[in-house]
Amino acid sequence: MTDTPTLTLNDGRAIPQLGFGTWQIPNETVAGAVRIALDVGYPLVDTAAIYRNEEGVGEALTGREDVWLTTKIWNESQGYVRAQRAMDKSLARLGRESVDLVLIHWPAPQKGLATETWKALVAIRDAGKAKSIGVSNFRAEDLKAAADATGVVPVLNQIELHPAFQQRELRRVHEEMGVVTQSWSPLGQGGGMDRHEIRAIADATGQNAAAVILRWHLQHGFATIPKASTHEHAAANFTALDFELSDEQMALIDSLDDPGGRIGPDPANLD
């Protein structure tokens, strides 16, 4: 397997571009899933407080300080003091003194606490409990408010992004601000693999459909965190590192963008 490429964050650290997501993997089975991912070669594991599987993730990563670990602060824990307490609880569940990256999971605009929570993440970083700090599902206005209030720009924004929902305007803002784009549900929760355009590219390249979509993410410079429940699927996804798409194939996938293609919640509405 090819070594996983990295992206340079605005704090100077390098994050692996391809990682392993653990959303919807129960705590009682997540350790096994993470061990499979480590066996395949994934250098990054992504979890969150709301996934309720941090204990299992931490168990699988015992003694593996070489693996990048990301977790997230849930909406109910927003606020300057509550976010710091939530971070301590996550670290206890993970069995760690620090993580590589902590994110605010959603902006939750109706709460009006995203900026105070971002100030808490700055304090968490300064206390050495997270090496890097970022956000997830933030809109352009949320990103700018956080940066304006603290002078600290999030290193990364983890957003829903797949061929049917490409978030081009938000990606433009990321590029202007120096924020890495990280894709969640990069395969469109599996739906993207059934597109005849994707199947045609898979046939032409001799690759599986999931790897074709993940390769599209990588060549666009996104970080991405696909989930897999079996060794076969984890390994199939990881082959995205082993080939390249042509400009024409990239353009064909670009053409699949759909303004109505969002699968998950709208960040404007989720509290």
Residue pairs with C-beta under 8 A, 6 or more apart in sequence:
1 40
1 41
1 238
1 241
1 242
2 241
2 242
3 241
4 16
4 17
4 18
4 41
4 42
4 43
4 44
4 241
5 16
5 17
5 18
5 218
5 241
6 14
6 15
6 16
6 17
7 14
7 15
7 17
7 180
7 221
7 223
8 14
9 15
9 132
9 155
9 156
9 180
10 153
10 155
10 178
10 179
10 180
11 132
11 155
13 100
13 131
13 132
13 155
15 44
15 68
15 100
15 101
15 132
15 155
15 156
15 180
15 223
16 42
16 43
16 44
16 68
16 223
17 218
17 222
17 223
17 224
18 42
18 43
18 44
18 214
18 218
18 223
18 224
18 225
18 226
18 237
18 238
18 240
18 241
19 42
19 43
19 44
19 45
19 46
19 68
19 70
19 223
19 224
19 225
20 33
20 34
20 37
20 42
20 44
20 45
20 46
20 225
20 226
20 227
20 228
20 234
21 46
21 184
21 225
21 226
21 227
22 30
22 33
22 34
22 45
22 46
22 47
22 51
22 53
22 57
22 227
23 48
23 51
23 184
23 227
24 51
24 227
25 33
25 51
25 53
25 227
25 229
26 52
26 53
26 56
27 52
27 53
27 54
27 55
27 56
28 56
29 56
30 47
30 53
30 56
30 57
30 60
31 56
31 57
31 59
31 60
32 60
33 228
33 229
34 45
34 56
34 57
34 60
34 61
35 60
36 228
36 230
36 231
36 234
37 45
37 228
37 234
38 60
38 64
38 67
39 231
40 231
40 234
40 235
40 238
41 238
42 67
42 234
42 238
43 66
43 67
43 68
44 67
44 68
44 69
44 70
44 225
45 57
45 60
45 61
45 67
45 68
45 69
45 70
46 70
46 71
46 158
46 225
47 53
47 54
47 57
47 69
47 70
47 71
47 72
47 94
48 54
48 71
48 72
48 74
48 103
48 105
49 71
49 72
49 73
49 74
49 77
49 86
49 89
49 90
49 105
50 72
50 74
50 105
54 71
54 90
54 93
54 94
55 93
55 94
55 95
57 69
57 94
58 93
58 94
58 95
58 96
59 95
61 67
61 69
61 94
62 95
68 100
68 101
69 94
69 96
69 99
69 100
69 101
70 99
70 100
70 101
70 102
70 103
71 90
71 94
71 99
71 101
71 102
71 103
72 102
72 103
72 104
72 105
72 136
73 83
73 86
73 87
73 90
73 102
73 103
73 104
73 105
73 117
73 121
74 86
74 105
75 105
75 106
75 108
75 111
75 270
75 271
77 83
77 85
77 86
78 104
78 108
78 111
78 113
78 114
78 116
78 117
79 113
79 116
79 117
79 120
80 116
80 117
80 119
80 120
80 123
81 120
83 104
83 116
83 117
83 120
83 121
83 124
84 120
84 123
84 124
87 102
87 120
87 124
87 129
87 130
88 129
90 99
90 102
91 97
91 98
91 99
91 129
97 128
97 129
98 128
98 129
98 130
98 131
99 129
99 130
99 131
100 130
100 131
100 132
101 130
101 131
101 132
101 133
101 134
101 155
101 156
102 121
102 124
102 129
102 130
102 133
102 134
103 133
103 134
103 135
103 136
103 156
103 158
104 114
104 117
104 118
104 121
104 134
104 135
104 136
104 138
105 136
105 137
106 136
106 137
106 265
106 267
106 270
107 114
107 135
107 137
107 138
107 139
107 142
107 267
108 114
108 270
108 271
109 142
109 267
109 268
110 271
111 271
114 138
114 142
114 145
114 146
115 145
115 146
115 149
115 150
118 133
118 135
118 146
118 149
118 150
118 152
118 154
119 149
119 150
121 130
121 133
122 133
122 150
122 152
124 130
124 133
125 131
125 132
125 133
132 155
132 156
133 152
133 154
133 155
134 154
134 155
134 156
134 157
134 158
134 179
134 180
135 142
135 143
135 146
135 154
135 156
135 157
135 158
136 157
136 158
136 159
136 184
137 157
137 158
137 159
137 160
137 267
137 270
138 146
138 154
138 157
138 159
138 267
139 170
139 267
139 268
140 169
140 170
140 173
142 267
143 153
143 154
143 157
143 173
143 174
143 177
143 179
144 177
146 152
146 153
146 154
147 153
147 154
147 177
153 177
153 178
153 179
154 179
155 179
155 180
156 179
156 180
156 181
156 182
156 223
157 170
157 174
157 179
157 180
157 181
157 182
158 182
158 183
158 184
158 225
159 167
159 170
159 181
159 182
159 183
159 184
160 167
160 183
160 184
160 185
160 262
160 263
160 264
161 167
161 171
161 181
161 183
161 184
161 185
161 186
161 217
161 222
162 183
162 185
162 186
162 187
162 188
162 192
162 213
162 261
162 263
163 188
163 192
163 195
163 198
163 213
163 216
163 253
163 256
163 257
164 188
164 191
164 192
164 256
164 257
164 258
164 261
165 188
165 257
165 258
165 261
165 262
165 263
166 254
166 257
167 181
168 257
170 181
171 181
173 179
174 180
174 181
180 223
181 221
181 222
181 223
182 222
182 223
182 224
182 225
183 217
183 222
183 223
183 224
183 225
184 225
184 264
185 263
185 264
186 213
186 214
186 217
186 222
186 224
186 225
186 226
187 193
187 210
187 213
187 214
187 226
188 213
188 261
188 263
189 263
191 263
192 198
192 209
192 213
192 256
193 199
193 209
193 210
193 213
194 209
195 256
197 252
197 253
197 255
197 256
198 209
198 212
198 213
198 253
199 209
201 207
201 212
201 245
201 249
201 252
201 253
202 208
202 209
202 211
202 212
204 249
205 212
205 243
205 245
205 249
207 215
207 239
207 243
208 236
208 239
210 226
210 233
210 236
210 237
210 240
211 236
211 237
211 239
211 240
211 243
212 240
212 245
212 249
212 253
213 253
214 224
214 226
214 237
214 240
215 240
215 243
215 244
215 245
216 245
216 250
216 253
217 224
217 240
218 224
218 240
218 241
219 244
219 245
219 250
220 250
226 237
228 234
228 236
228 237
245 253
